Amino acid sequence: MLDAFARDLRGGTPADLTRAARRAQMVALAVLALPGLPLGGLYLLTRPAPLPLPWVAALGLLAAGLALLALRLARGAARDPQPPPPRRALAAAIQAAPAPAIPFLLGCAFLAQPAAWAVLWGVAVLAGVVAWASVPGWVREATARAA
């Protein structure tokens, strides 16, 4: 995997940089999100009290807001004039990883309540799709500012 990442990073074309950025984004997401499943499983053993539905909705809105904030910060990283274009694109992709990770981790805390984890993991999927789809645009922004 690292060989493919390095090859894409050295490729120099926007398509190569997009592949490298998406690989970096997936690794960052895995590092952030994977600990949530065992921790959520351990919390499930304590049999937590269910969360009322209005609180589930509020938690879903909070997760969506935090995901949007992470995506906005990632877009800002793509526009940062200081680092070279490949670093800008990679920084944006990596900074977008918390967008789906935050709602996923919150959902892991509510494995005992299907409505809560379904809402939160739904937000995580949407944020992940948006982050994944945003990478080519960030690569364009990062490389356009260099020209």
Backbone as CSV, one residue per row, in Angstrom:
resi,resn,N_x,N_y,N_z,CA_x,CA_y,CA_z,C_x,C_y,C_z
1,MET,0.816,-1.188,0.000,0.000,0.000,0.000,0.865,1.258,0.000
2,LEU,1.935,1.240,0.777,2.806,2.409,0.820,3.513,2.639,-0.508
3,ASP,3.851,1.546,-1.211,4.472,1.695,-2.526,3.521,2.377,-3.495
4,ALA,2.262,1.961,-3.493,1.268,2.572,-4.378,1.050,4.035,-4.008
5,PHE,1.025,4.312,-2.712,0.868,5.698,-2.255,2.042,6.549,-2.730
6,ALA,3.251,6.066,-2.544,4.442,6.815,-2.968,4.472,6.980,-4.484
7,ARG,4.083,5.957,-5.215,4.065,6.028,-6.675,3.063,7.088,-7.137
8,ASP,1.878,7.096,-6.517,0.873,8.091,-6.882,1.331,9.502,-6.517
9,LEU,1.981,9.621,-5.397,2.441,10.938,-4.955,3.517,11.488,-5.885
10,ARG,4.371,10.613,-6.388,5.425,11.047,-7.314,4.919,11.220,-8.737
11,GLY,3.737,10.672,-9.049,3.219,10.704,-10.408,3.101,12.100,-10.980
12,GLY,2.677,13.034,-10.186,2.624,14.422,-10.622,1.341,14.850,-11.307
13,THR,0.536,13.927,-11.781,-0.706,14.326,-12.433,-1.798,14.514,-11.376
14,PRO,-2.818,15.295,-11.702,-3.922,15.448,-10.740,-4.598,14.121,-10.378
15,ALA,-4.701,13.209,-11.331,-5.316,11.905,-11.029,-4.468,11.122,-10.028
16,ASP,-3.143,11.165,-10.207,-2.253,10.483,-9.261,-2.369,11.106,-7.872
17,LEU,-2.377,12.422,-7.821,-2.470,13.122,-6.538,-3.817,12.854,-5.869
18,THR,-4.866,12.751,-6.664,-6.192,12.432,-6.115,-6.190,11.042,-5.486
19,ARG,-5.592,10.066,-6.172,-5.512,8.710,-5.607,-4.702,8.702,-4.317
20,ALA,-3.581,9.418,-4.303,-2.749,9.470,-3.102,-3.510,10.129,-1.953
21,ALA,-4.214,11.212,-2.255,-4.972,11.916,-1.212,-6.099,11.044,-0.667
22,ARG,-6.764,10.305,-1.543,-7.844,9.425,-1.074,-7.293,8.282,-0.223
23,ARG,-6.123,7.767,-0.586,-5.501,6.722,0.247,-5.168,7.288,1.624
24,ALA,-4.592,8.472,1.643,-4.249,9.104,2.921,-5.505,9.356,3.749
25,GLN,-6.576,9.756,3.094,-7.833,10.007,3.796,-8.384,8.728,4.418
26,MET,-8.330,7.632,3.695,-8.844,6.362,4.222,-7.995,5.857,5.389
27,VAL,-6.699,6.023,5.312,-5.832,5.601,6.422,-6.132,6.453,7.655
28,ALA,-6.258,7.760,7.462,-6.559,8.642,8.591,-7.917,8.307,9.195
29,LEU,-8.901,8.020,8.359,-10.224,7.643,8.863,-10.154,6.346,9.660
30,ALA,-9.419,5.369,9.154,-9.294,4.096,9.873,-8.626,4.297,11.224
31,VAL,-7.590,5.104,11.263,-6.882,5.352,12.526,-7.814,6.011,13.539
32,LEU,-8.651,6.924,13.064,-9.562,7.619,13.974,-10.753,6.762,14.401
33,ALA,-11.314,5.992,13.479,-12.596,5.350,13.735,-12.522,3.927,14.279
34,LEU,-11.531,3.175,13.908,-11.515,1.764,14.304,-11.527,1.524,15.813
35,PRO,-10.892,2.348,16.620,-10.997,2.094,18.066,-12.412,2.229,18.623
36,GLY,-13.310,2.845,17.884,-14.667,3.032,18.361,-15.451,1.748,18.515
37,LEU,-15.227,0.780,17.650,-16.005,-0.462,17.739,-15.725,-1.256,19.009
38,PRO,-14.474,-1.545,19.360,-14.269,-2.269,20.618,-14.675,-1.447,21.837
39,LEU,-14.432,-0.146,21.796,-14.836,0.684,22.934,-16.358,0.747,23.056
40,GLY,-17.032,0.848,21.915,-18.497,0.819,21.937,-19.023,-0.512,22.432
41,GLY,-18.358,-1.602,22.050,-18.759,-2.922,22.542,-18.598,-3.046,24.040
42,LEU,-17.504,-2.516,24.547,-17.312,-2.535,26.004,-18.376,-1.703,26.711
43,TYR,-18.704,-0.551,26.149,-19.738,0.297,26.744,-21.100,-0.386,26.680
44,LEU,-21.329,-1.156,25.628,-22.582,-1.885,25.475,-22.782,-2.879,26.620
45,LEU,-21.691,-3.445,27.124,-21.782,-4.401,28.229,-22.291,-3.764,29.518
46,THR,-22.189,-2.443,29.640,-22.662,-1.772,30.853,-24.166,-1.520,30.831
47,ARG,-24.803,-1.845,29.712,-26.245,-1.647,29.534,-26.661,-0.210,29.850
48,PRO,-26.221,0.740,29.028,-26.554,2.140,29.286,-28.049,2.411,29.077
49,ALA,-28.531,3.445,29.741,-29.930,3.840,29.595,-30.149,4.400,28.187
50,PRO,-31.316,4.146,27.598,-31.572,4.669,26.245,-31.697,6.192,26.256
51,LEU,-31.322,6.767,25.155,-31.377,8.216,24.979,-32.749,8.580,24.416
52,PRO,-33.433,9.587,24.971,-34.729,10.006,24.407,-34.563,10.486,22.956
53,LEU,-35.590,10.313,22.129,-35.518,10.664,20.715,-35.134,12.120,20.445
54,PRO,-35.611,13.110,21.205,-35.148,14.484,20.935,-33.623,14.632,21.126
55,TRP,-33.085,13.900,22.072,-31.634,13.949,22.286,-30.892,13.237,21.154
56,VAL,-31.493,12.203,20.612,-30.896,11.522,19.458,-30.814,12.494,18.287
57,ALA,-31.909,13.234,18.056,-31.921,14.219,16.969,-30.882,15.313,17.219
58,ALA,-30.800,15.780,18.456,-29.818,16.815,18.781,-28.397,16.296,18.585
59,LEU,-28.156,15.065,18.969,-26.835,14.472,18.793,-26.506,14.303,17.305
60,GLY,-27.506,13.933,16.516,-27.314,13.836,15.068,-26.978,15.183,14.454
61,LEU,-27.658,16.229,14.903,-27.360,17.584,14.407,-25.969,18.038,14.843
62,LEU,-25.583,17.720,16.062,-24.246,18.058,16.538,-23.182,17.343,15.706
63,ALA,-23.404,16.062,15.447,-22.450,15.297,14.638,-22.359,15.869,13.230
64,ALA,-23.494,16.236,12.645,-23.488,16.832,11.304,-22.755,18.168,11.308
65,GLY,-22.969,18.965,12.341,-22.276,20.252,12.434,-20.771,20.089,12.567
66,LEU,-20.351,19.133,13.382,-18.918,18.880,13.535,-18.306,18.333,12.247
67,ALA,-19.062,17.496,11.532,-18.572,16.977,10.248,-18.430,18.111,9.239
68,LEU,-19.398,19.006,9.196,-19.296,20.155,8.288,-18.117,21.051,8.642
69,LEU,-17.876,21.225,9.929,-16.727,22.020,10.359,-15.422,21.379,9.895
70,ALA,-15.309,20.069,10.031,-14.099,19.372,9.580,-13.919,19.528,8.068
71,LEU,-15.003,19.445,7.316,-14.915,19.617,5.866,-14.533,21.038,5.486
72,ARG,-15.042,21.998,6.227,-14.681,23.400,5.959,-13.196,23.641,6.247
73,LEU,-12.697,23.090,7.336,-11.271,23.229,7.655,-10.402,22.539,6.602
74,ALA,-10.880,21.411,6.097,-10.136,20.713,5.046,-10.075,21.560,3.780
75,ARG,-11.169,22.191,3.455,-11.167,23.062,2.269,-10.201,24.223,2.451
76,GLY,-10.144,24.740,3.658,-9.180,25.807,3.945,-7.746,25.335,3.801
77,ALA,-7.483,24.087,4.156,-6.135,23.541,4.002,-5.757,23.440,2.528
78,ALA,-6.735,23.154,1.677,-6.455,23.073,0.238,-6.138,24.436,-0.343
79,ARG,-6.638,25.484,0.296,-6.420,26.847,-0.203,-5.223,27.547,0.443
80,ASP,-4.607,26.911,1.408,-3.476,27.517,2.114,-2.329,27.759,1.128
81,PRO,-1.852,28.995,1.013,-0.817,29.286,0.013,0.593,28.848,0.408
82,GLN,0.826,28.486,1.645,2.180,28.199,2.107,2.777,26.892,1.596
83,PRO,2.178,25.739,1.868,2.841,24.483,1.464,2.743,24.251,-0.046
84,PRO,3.584,23.368,-0.552,3.497,23.021,-1.977,2.189,22.276,-2.282
85,PRO,1.757,22.267,-3.550,0.460,21.684,-3.907,0.229,20.248,-3.432
86,PRO,1.191,19.330,-3.582,0.879,17.975,-3.097,0.606,17.936,-1.593
87,ARG,1.341,18.722,-0.850,1.137,18.740,0.603,-0.208,19.368,0.949
88,ARG,-0.619,20.383,0.192,-1.925,21.011,0.424,-3.050,20.010,0.202
89,ALA,-2.966,19.263,-0.882,-4.013,18.288,-1.191,-4.058,17.178,-0.143
90,LEU,-2.882,16.694,0.260,-2.840,15.649,1.280,-3.357,16.169,2.621
91,ALA,-2.987,17.386,2.976,-3.457,17.965,4.238,-4.972,18.093,4.239
92,ALA,-5.531,18.534,3.122,-6.986,18.663,3.040,-7.663,17.302,3.185
93,ALA,-7.137,16.300,2.506,-7.740,14.963,2.573,-7.655,14.390,3.979
94,ILE,-6.516,14.561,4.619,-6.349,14.025,5.972,-7.208,14.795,6.969
95,GLN,-7.306,16.110,6.786,-8.134,16.902,7.700,-9.623,16.628,7.515
96,ALA,-10.003,16.042,6.384,-11.412,15.693,6.176,-11.777,14.372,6.840
97,ALA,-10.804,13.580,7.236,-11.083,12.277,7.840,-11.950,12.361,9.101
98,PRO,-11.810,13.382,9.949,-12.701,13.449,11.113,-14.173,13.678,10.774
99,ALA,-14.468,14.152,9.560,-15.869,14.401,9.205,-16.717,13.137,9.352
100,PRO,-16.333,11.999,8.781,-17.126,10.797,9.048,-16.752,10.110,10.362
101,ALA,-15.535,10.337,10.847,-15.093,9.641,12.062,-15.859,10.104,13.295
102,ILE,-16.140,11.389,13.397,-16.829,11.915,14.588,-18.216,11.287,14.751
103,PRO,-19.088,11.344,13.737,-20.393,10.699,13.930,-20.299,9.183,14.096
104,PHE,-19.307,8.564,13.450,-19.136,7.121,13.623,-18.796,6.796,15.075
105,LEU,-17.863,7.535,15.644,-17.473,7.296,17.035,-18.625,7.565,17.997
106,LEU,-19.380,8.620,17.738,-20.550,8.886,18.583,-21.557,7.744,18.462
107,GLY,-21.725,7.217,17.256,-22.624,6.084,17.062,-22.158,4.849,17.810
108,CYS,-20.851,4.658,17.897,-20.316,3.514,18.641,-20.677,3.589,20.117
109,ALA,-20.844,4.784,20.635,-21.220,4.940,22.042,-22.688,4.576,22.279
110,PHE,-23.457,4.454,21.199,-24.881,4.154,21.332,-25.263,2.858,20.620
111,LEU,-24.395,1.858,20.686,-24.697,0.577,20.058,-25.924,-0.091,20.683
112,ALA,-26.244,0.246,21.915,-27.404,-0.347,22.584,-28.715,0.260,22.101
113,GLN,-28.643,1.365,21.369,-29.848,2.049,20.911,-29.823,2.156,19.387
114,PRO,-30.540,1.277,18.710,-30.478,1.243,17.246,-30.834,2.563,16.564
115,ALA,-31.791,3.300,17.086,-32.162,4.567,16.446,-31.002,5.562,16.496
116,ALA,-30.309,5.626,17.613,-29.205,6.579,17.762,-28.038,6.204,16.864
117,TRP,-27.636,4.934,16.878,-26.482,4.611,16.037,-26.827,4.657,14.565
118,ALA,-28.089,4.372,14.210,-28.485,4.472,12.803,-28.409,5.923,12.316
119,VAL,-28.893,6.849,13.125,-28.819,8.272,12.758,-27.360,8.710,12.652
120,LEU,-26.574,8.373,13.659,-25.186,8.827,13.681,-24.350,8.167,12.582
121,TRP,-24.542,6.885,12.357,-23.784,6.225,11.291,-24.275,6.668,9.917
122,GLY,-25.549,7.055,9.821,-26.045,7.644,8.570,-25.351,8.964,8.274
123,VAL,-25.197,9.792,9.304,-24.453,11.046,9.152,-23.003,10.747,8.777
124,ALA,-22.425,9.710,9.382,-21.040,9.340,9.069,-20.898,8.931,7.606
125,VAL,-21.840,8.161,7.109,-21.783,7.735,5.703,-21.896,8.945,4.780
126,LEU,-22.838,9.838,5.073,-22.990,11.038,4.242,-21.729,11.895,4.272
127,ALA,-21.170,12.083,5.450,-19.945,12.881,5.569,-18.788,12.211,4.843
128,GLY,-18.723,10.881,4.917,-17.669,10.153,4.211,-17.786,10.292,2.702
129,VAL,-19.011,10.233,2.199,-19.231,10.396,0.758,-18.845,11.804,0.318
130,VAL,-19.236,12.796,1.103,-18.882,14.178,0.761,-17.369,14.379,0.811
131,ALA,-16.721,13.850,1.829,-15.265,13.991,1.938,-14.569,13.311,0.768
132,TRP,-15.007,12.103,0.423,-14.414,11.351,-0.693,-14.604,12.104,-2.011
133,ALA,-15.805,12.619,-2.214,-16.109,13.324,-3.456,-15.420,14.684,-3.530
134,SER,-15.045,15.244,-2.399,-14.406,16.563,-2.376,-12.930,16.527,-2.730
135,VAL,-12.298,15.371,-2.636,-10.854,15.276,-2.863,-10.436,15.796,-4.237
136,PRO,-11.094,15.414,-5.337,-10.652,15.953,-6.627,-10.723,17.485,-6.696
137,GLY,-11.730,18.065,-6.086,-11.828,19.531,-6.053,-10.701,20.155,-5.252
138,TRP,-10.344,19.534,-4.138,-9.234,20.055,-3.344,-7.925,19.932,-4.097
139,VAL,-7.760,18.856,-4.839,-6.555,18.692,-5.652,-6.523,19.789,-6.715
140,ARG,-7.647,20.053,-7.366,-7.708,21.136,-8.367,-7.361,22.477,-7.744
141,GLU,-7.952,22.755,-6.567,-7.657,24.019,-5.885,-6.186,24.129,-5.520
142,ALA,-5.639,23.046,-4.993,-4.241,23.072,-4.556,-3.304,23.256,-5.742
143,THR,-3.572,22.579,-6.844,-2.685,22.683,-8.003,-2.929,23.972,-8.791
144,ALA,-4.156,24.494,-8.781,-4.439,25.733,-9.502,-3.754,26.920,-8.850
145,ARG,-3.638,26.903,-7.552,-2.979,28.004,-6.851,-1.481,27.995,-7.080
146,ALA,-0.961,26.850,-7.477,0.492,26.758,-7.732,0.828,27.325,-9.106
147,ALA,-0.147,27.275,-10.010,0.124,27.728,-11.387,0.017,29.221,-11.528
